[in-house]
Amino acid sequence: MSAKHFHFVTLFPEVIQTWMHTSILGRAAQKGIFESSVYQLRDFATDKYRSVDDVAYGGGGGMVLKVECLVAAIDFIKGKIAPETPRVIYFSPVGTPWSHHHIPRFLAPSMAKHLILVCGHYEGVDQRFVDHWVDEEISLGDFVLTGGELPALAFADSLSRHLEGTLKGPDSFHQESFSLGDTQHPLLEYPHYTRPAEFQGHQVPEVLMSGDHEKISEWRKQESLKRTQAKRPDLLRN
């Protein structure tokens, strides 16, 4: 499992920096498990006003990010990491929906170490940039956000936690939702409880306090299946 270097191209660097240097990800970054770099798109503007957007040809509301600024940013990053070849990812509602089963592909040794994550805004980006400089479009879901920072962070976070050393134990993420079950039938994670054992008449299941690890394991498997059937039956349709 190779380390990753995330290169964020954004109009709001502070959003990226805060998330990537806080809590679990912050500790992982300090240990060198992954790297992240942030680039202000306005630094690649070609006029004195640092303009990165313009009105759309054909009319309509909203502004479109300009192709020359985006390409300049990509070329700058490629120059920094040469001779390595990055993978350029643009986050867009029309992209492939991101899900857990895509993660192994991005962590495979054959995948580029350097991932350039382009965060769109306004009405999106000039289509010529997507057609000729983007390797892959990814969507966070069937909804529209004000910018690509949240999808880019979700993408980087979901990959980073699978890099060795990010989480405390080697089996931590194997017990999470979508990692349980098999590849055809991933399950949601079982419910968790902590002290106190009783709260306002609500009890923790006795089996979890029994100390019988075999029974606890079986209970968790059954609860994962029940929860998946109740909340995400689509995961079991195959």
Secondary structure as the mmCIF struct_conf table of DSSP 4:
data_model
#
loop_
_struct_conf.conf_type_id
_struct_conf.id
_struct_conf.beg_label_comp_id
_struct_conf.beg_label_asym_id
_struct_conf.beg_label_seq_id
_struct_conf.end_label_comp_id
_struct_conf.end_label_asym_id
_struct_conf.end_label_seq_id
STRN STRN1 LYS A 4 THR A 10
BEND BEND1 LEU A 11 LEU A 11
HELX_RH_AL_P HELX_RH_AL_P1 PRO A 13 MET A 20
TURN_TY1_P TURN_TY1_P1 HIS A 21 HIS A 21
BEND BEND2 THR A 22 THR A 22
HELX_RH_AL_P HELX_RH_AL_P2 SER A 23 GLN A 30
TURN_TY1_P TURN_TY1_P2 LYS A 31 GLY A 32
BEND BEND3 ILE A 33 ILE A 33
STRN STRN2 PHE A 34 GLN A 40
HELX_RH_3T_P HELX_RH_3T_P1 LEU A 41 PHE A 44
BEND BEND4 THR A 46 ASP A 47
TURN_TY1_P TURN_TY1_P3 LYS A 48 TYR A 49
STRN STRN3 ASP A 53 VAL A 55
HELX_LH_PP_P HELX_LH_PP_P1 ALA A 56 ALA A 56
TURN_TY1_P TURN_TY1_P4 TYR A 57 GLY A 58
BEND BEND5 GLY A 61 GLY A 62
STRN STRN4 MET A 63 LEU A 65
HELX_RH_AL_P HELX_RH_AL_P3 VAL A 67 ILE A 81
TURN_TY1_P TURN_TY1_P5 ALA A 82 PRO A 83
BEND BEND6 GLU A 84 GLU A 84
STRN STRN5 ARG A 87 PRO A 97
HELX_LH_PP_P HELX_LH_PP_P2 TRP A 98 TRP A 98
HELX_RH_3T_P HELX_RH_3T_P2 HIS A 100 HIS A 102
HELX_RH_AL_P HELX_RH_AL_P4 ILE A 103 LEU A 107
BEND BEND7 ALA A 108 ALA A 108
TURN_TY1_P TURN_TY1_P6 PRO A 109 SER A 110
BEND BEND8 MET A 111 MET A 111
BEND BEND9 LYS A 113 LYS A 113
STRN STRN6 HIS A 114 CYS A 119
STRN STRN7 HIS A 121 HIS A 121
TURN_TY1_P TURN_TY1_P7 TYR A 122 GLU A 123
STRN STRN8 VAL A 125 VAL A 125
HELX_RH_AL_P HELX_RH_AL_P5 GLN A 127 TRP A 133
BEND BEND10 ASP A 135 ASP A 135
STRN STRN9 GLU A 136 SER A 139
BEND BEND11 LEU A 140 PHE A 143
BEND BEND12 THR A 146 THR A 146
STRN STRN10 GLY A 147 GLY A 147
BEND BEND13 GLY A 148 GLY A 148
HELX_RH_AL_P HELX_RH_AL_P6 GLU A 149 SER A 160
TURN_TY1_P TURN_TY1_P8 ARG A 161 HIS A 162
BEND BEND14 LEU A 163 LEU A 163
TURN_TY1_P TURN_TY1_P9 GLU A 164 GLY A 165
BEND BEND15 THR A 166 GLY A 169
TURN_TY1_P TURN_TY1_P10 PRO A 170 ASP A 171
HELX_RH_3T_P HELX_RH_3T_P3 SER A 172 GLN A 175
BEND BEND16 GLU A 176 GLU A 176
TURN_TY1_P TURN_TY1_P11 SER A 177 SER A 179
STRN STRN11 LEU A 180 GLY A 181
BEND BEND17 THR A 183 HIS A 185
STRN STRN12 PRO A 186 LEU A 187
HELX_LH_PP_P HELX_LH_PP_P3 LEU A 188 PRO A 191
BEND BEND18 ARG A 195 ARG A 195
BEND BEND19 ALA A 197 ALA A 197
STRN STRN13 GLU A 198 PHE A 199
TURN_TY1_P TURN_TY1_P12 GLN A 200 GLY A 201
STRN STRN14 HIS A 202 GLN A 203
HELX_LH_PP_P HELX_LH_PP_P4 VAL A 204 PRO A 205
HELX_RH_3T_P HELX_RH_3T_P4 GLU A 206 MET A 209
BEND BEND20 SER A 210 SER A 210
HELX_RH_AL_P HELX_RH_AL_P7 HIS A 213 LYS A 231
HELX_RH_3T_P HELX_RH_3T_P5 PRO A 233 LEU A 236
#
